[in-house]
């Protein structure tokens, strides 16, 4: 059974294509999510720990290692504590990997964006990513990728 659309939250970065595609897929399912632009409203330390736990991943998995600040701060050091990682995230919110989507069906880092499909009601029509890749056909079914 599906719940009220307000049950969907996306931790979103509008300048990220993957985040925009994920938001598009959510809307293509007929849901208008609660959008948290995490650079403006950063999640608390407690919430970040809860999100990682609900995803079944270590907190470290929430860090975006492609950002130059990741290397500059030496965050690839596996001996860093969770508190040190949270300190880095709070000081540099761009380090939060995105988009993270929360629905009644689960919590997931949606990279690639089509991972969100498992968390949503059926798609309501065709969907193309910004780069033109067809992800959902005209019947709302996921398109098989090569």
QUILIN-V832448 format. One line per field, one symbol per residue. ss: DSSP state (@ for helix, = for strand, . for the rest). psi: psi as a letter, one per 40 degrees, with the letter a starting at -180 (. if undefined). A space follows every 10 residues. Layout:
BEGIN
ss->???
psi->???
END
This chain:
BEGIN
ss->....@@@.== ==....@@@@ @@@@@@@@.. ...====... ....@@@@@@ @@@@@...@@ @@=....@@@ @@........ .@@@@@@@@@ @.@@@=...= ===..====. ..@@@@@@@. ......==.. ...===.... .=....
psi->hiahdeehhh hihdehdddd dddddddeee hhihhhgedd ghiidddddd ddddefiidd eehheehddd ddefeeheeh iddddddddd dgdeehiiih hhieeahihg hidedddeei iiieaihhid eehhdhieee ihhhi.
END
